[in-house]
């Protein structure tokens, strides 16, 4: 990864979700596998956890490297014309 700003996006189509990244906000590279979002609901959990849908940015330093992440903006766009399965 080059030392310059990176764009991330989350795509949701029906019950399928996937992540992508890019340098310019126009050309995207997929990150990891597709996820089935049918289990992303607080009705699905067994032990009281909340797995429902939320919109926002968060980071965690799970490896304790004491690194930071800076965000310049967050944009959310919903396409109301696409049906949900």
MODELLER restraints for C-alpha pairs under 7 A, 6 or more apart:
rsr = mdl.restraints
at = mdl.atoms
rsr.add(forms.Gaussian(group=physical.xy_distance, feature=features.Distance(at['CA:5:A'], at['CA:23:A']), mean=6.42, stdev=0.5))
rsr.add(forms.Gaussian(group=physical.xy_distance, feature=features.Distance(at['CA:6:A'], at['CA:21:A']), mean=6.89, stdev=0.5))
rsr.add(forms.Gaussian(group=physical.xy_distance, feature=features.Distance(at['CA:6:A'], at['CA:22:A']), mean=5.84, stdev=0.5))
rsr.add(forms.Gaussian(group=physical.xy_distance, feature=features.Distance(at['CA:6:A'], at['CA:23:A']), mean=4.88, stdev=0.5))
rsr.add(forms.Gaussian(group=physical.xy_distance, feature=features.Distance(at['CA:7:A'], at['CA:21:A']), mean=5.40, stdev=0.5))
rsr.add(forms.Gaussian(group=physical.xy_distance, feature=features.Distance(at['CA:7:A'], at['CA:22:A']), mean=5.14, stdev=0.5))
rsr.add(forms.Gaussian(group=physical.xy_distance, feature=features.Distance(at['CA:7:A'], at['CA:23:A']), mean=5.84, stdev=0.5))
rsr.add(forms.Gaussian(group=physical.xy_distance, feature=features.Distance(at['CA:7:A'], at['CA:24:A']), mean=6.94, stdev=0.5))
rsr.add(forms.Gaussian(group=physical.xy_distance, feature=features.Distance(at['CA:7:A'], at['CA:25:A']), mean=5.80, stdev=0.5))
rsr.add(forms.Gaussian(group=physical.xy_distance, feature=features.Distance(at['CA:8:A'], at['CA:20:A']), mean=5.79, stdev=0.5))
rsr.add(forms.Gaussian(group=physical.xy_distance, feature=features.Distance(at['CA:8:A'], at['CA:21:A']), mean=4.38, stdev=0.5))
rsr.add(forms.Gaussian(group=physical.xy_distance, feature=features.Distance(at['CA:8:A'], at['CA:22:A']), mean=6.64, stdev=0.5))
rsr.add(forms.Gaussian(group=physical.xy_distance, feature=features.Distance(at['CA:9:A'], at['CA:19:A']), mean=5.79, stdev=0.5))
rsr.add(forms.Gaussian(group=physical.xy_distance, feature=features.Distance(at['CA:9:A'], at['CA:20:A']), mean=5.31, stdev=0.5))
rsr.add(forms.Gaussian(group=physical.xy_distance, feature=features.Distance(at['CA:9:A'], at['CA:21:A']), mean=6.26, stdev=0.5))
rsr.add(forms.Gaussian(group=physical.xy_distance, feature=features.Distance(at['CA:10:A'], at['CA:18:A']), mean=5.89, stdev=0.5))
rsr.add(forms.Gaussian(group=physical.xy_distance, feature=features.Distance(at['CA:10:A'], at['CA:19:A']), mean=4.59, stdev=0.5))
rsr.add(forms.Gaussian(group=physical.xy_distance, feature=features.Distance(at['CA:10:A'], at['CA:20:A']), mean=6.46, stdev=0.5))
rsr.add(forms.Gaussian(group=physical.xy_distance, feature=features.Distance(at['CA:11:A'], at['CA:17:A']), mean=5.49, stdev=0.5))
rsr.add(forms.Gaussian(group=physical.xy_distance, feature=features.Distance(at['CA:11:A'], at['CA:18:A']), mean=5.35, stdev=0.5))
rsr.add(forms.Gaussian(group=physical.xy_distance, feature=features.Distance(at['CA:11:A'], at['CA:19:A']), mean=6.20, stdev=0.5))
rsr.add(forms.Gaussian(group=physical.xy_distance, feature=features.Distance(at['CA:12:A'], at['CA:18:A']), mean=6.79, stdev=0.5))
rsr.add(forms.Gaussian(group=physical.xy_distance, feature=features.Distance(at['CA:14:A'], at['CA:83:A']), mean=6.81, stdev=0.5))
rsr.add(forms.Gaussian(group=physical.xy_distance, feature=features.Distance(at['CA:14:A'], at['CA:84:A']), mean=4.44, stdev=0.5))
rsr.add(forms.Gaussian(group=physical.xy_distance, feature=features.Distance(at['CA:14:A'], at['CA:85:A']), mean=5.10, stdev=0.5))
rsr.add(forms.Gaussian(group=physical.xy_distance, feature=features.Distance(at['CA:15:A'], at['CA:36:A']), mean=5.63, stdev=0.5))
rsr.add(forms.Gaussian(group=physical.xy_distance, feature=features.Distance(at['CA:15:A'], at['CA:37:A']), mean=4.99, stdev=0.5))
rsr.add(forms.Gaussian(group=physical.xy_distance, feature=features.Distance(at['CA:15:A'], at['CA:38:A']), mean=5.87, stdev=0.5))
rsr.add(forms.Gaussian(group=physical.xy_distance, feature=features.Distance(at['CA:15:A'], at['CA:85:A']), mean=6.68, stdev=0.5))
rsr.add(forms.Gaussian(group=physical.xy_distance, feature=features.Distance(at['CA:16:A'], at['CA:34:A']), mean=6.35, stdev=0.5))
rsr.add(forms.Gaussian(group=physical.xy_distance, feature=features.Distance(at['CA:16:A'], at['CA:35:A']), mean=5.70, stdev=0.5))
rsr.add(forms.Gaussian(group=physical.xy_distance, feature=features.Distance(at['CA:16:A'], at['CA:36:A']), mean=5.09, stdev=0.5))
rsr.add(forms.Gaussian(group=physical.xy_distance, feature=features.Distance(at['CA:16:A'], at['CA:37:A']), mean=5.96, stdev=0.5))
rsr.add(forms.Gaussian(group=physical.xy_distance, feature=features.Distance(at['CA:17:A'], at['CA:34:A']), mean=5.57, stdev=0.5))
rsr.add(forms.Gaussian(group=physical.xy_distance, feature=features.Distance(at['CA:17:A'], at['CA:35:A']), mean=5.03, stdev=0.5))
rsr.add(forms.Gaussian(group=physical.xy_distance, feature=features.Distance(at['CA:17:A'], at['CA:36:A']), mean=6.51, stdev=0.5))
rsr.add(forms.Gaussian(group=physical.xy_distance, feature=features.Distance(at['CA:17:A'], at['CA:37:A']), mean=6.53, stdev=0.5))
rsr.add(forms.Gaussian(group=physical.xy_distance, feature=features.Distance(at['CA:18:A'], at['CA:33:A']), mean=6.68, stdev=0.5))
rsr.add(forms.Gaussian(group=physical.xy_distance, feature=features.Distance(at['CA:18:A'], at['CA:34:A']), mean=4.80, stdev=0.5))
rsr.add(forms.Gaussian(group=physical.xy_distance, feature=features.Distance(at['CA:18:A'], at['CA:35:A']), mean=6.23, stdev=0.5))
rsr.add(forms.Gaussian(group=physical.xy_distance, feature=features.Distance(at['CA:19:A'], at['CA:30:A']), mean=5.95, stdev=0.5))
rsr.add(forms.Gaussian(group=physical.xy_distance, feature=features.Distance(at['CA:19:A'], at['CA:31:A']), mean=5.34, stdev=0.5))
rsr.add(forms.Gaussian(group=physical.xy_distance, feature=features.Distance(at['CA:20:A'], at['CA:28:A']), mean=5.86, stdev=0.5))
rsr.add(forms.Gaussian(group=physical.xy_distance, feature=features.Distance(at['CA:20:A'], at['CA:29:A']), mean=5.25, stdev=0.5))
rsr.add(forms.Gaussian(group=physical.xy_distance, feature=features.Distance(at['CA:20:A'], at['CA:30:A']), mean=4.23, stdev=0.5))
rsr.add(forms.Gaussian(group=physical.xy_distance, feature=features.Distance(at['CA:20:A'], at['CA:31:A']), mean=5.20, stdev=0.5))
rsr.add(forms.Gaussian(group=physical.xy_distance, feature=features.Distance(at['CA:21:A'], at['CA:28:A']), mean=5.39, stdev=0.5))
rsr.add(forms.Gaussian(group=physical.xy_distance, feature=features.Distance(at['CA:21:A'], at['CA:29:A']), mean=5.34, stdev=0.5))
rsr.add(forms.Gaussian(group=physical.xy_distance, feature=features.Distance(at['CA:21:A'], at['CA:30:A']), mean=6.56, stdev=0.5))
rsr.add(forms.Gaussian(group=physical.xy_distance, feature=features.Distance(at['CA:22:A'], at['CA:28:A']), mean=4.81, stdev=0.5))
rsr.add(forms.Gaussian(group=physical.xy_distance, feature=features.Distance(at['CA:22:A'], at['CA:29:A']), mean=6.16, stdev=0.5))
rsr.add(forms.Gaussian(group=physical.xy_distance, feature=features.Distance(at['CA:40:A'], at['CA:51:A']), mean=5.06, stdev=0.5))
rsr.add(forms.Gaussian(group=physical.xy_distance, feature=features.Distance(at['CA:40:A'], at['CA:52:A']), mean=5.09, stdev=0.5))
rsr.add(forms.Gaussian(group=physical.xy_distance, feature=features.Distance(at['CA:40:A'], at['CA:53:A']), mean=6.54, stdev=0.5))
rsr.add(forms.Gaussian(group=physical.xy_distance, feature=features.Distance(at['CA:41:A'], at['CA:51:A']), mean=5.09, stdev=0.5))
rsr.add(forms.Gaussian(group=physical.xy_distance, feature=features.Distance(at['CA:41:A'], at['CA:52:A']), mean=4.12, stdev=0.5))
rsr.add(forms.Gaussian(group=physical.xy_distance, feature=features.Distance(at['CA:41:A'], at['CA:53:A']), mean=6.98, stdev=0.5))
rsr.add(forms.Gaussian(group=physical.xy_distance, feature=features.Distance(at['CA:42:A'], at['CA:50:A']), mean=4.94, stdev=0.5))
rsr.add(forms.Gaussian(group=physical.xy_distance, feature=features.Distance(at['CA:42:A'], at['CA:51:A']), mean=5.36, stdev=0.5))
rsr.add(forms.Gaussian(group=physical.xy_distance, feature=features.Distance(at['CA:42:A'], at['CA:52:A']), mean=5.30, stdev=0.5))
rsr.add(forms.Gaussian(group=physical.xy_distance, feature=features.Distance(at['CA:61:A'], at['CA:67:A']), mean=6.90, stdev=0.5))
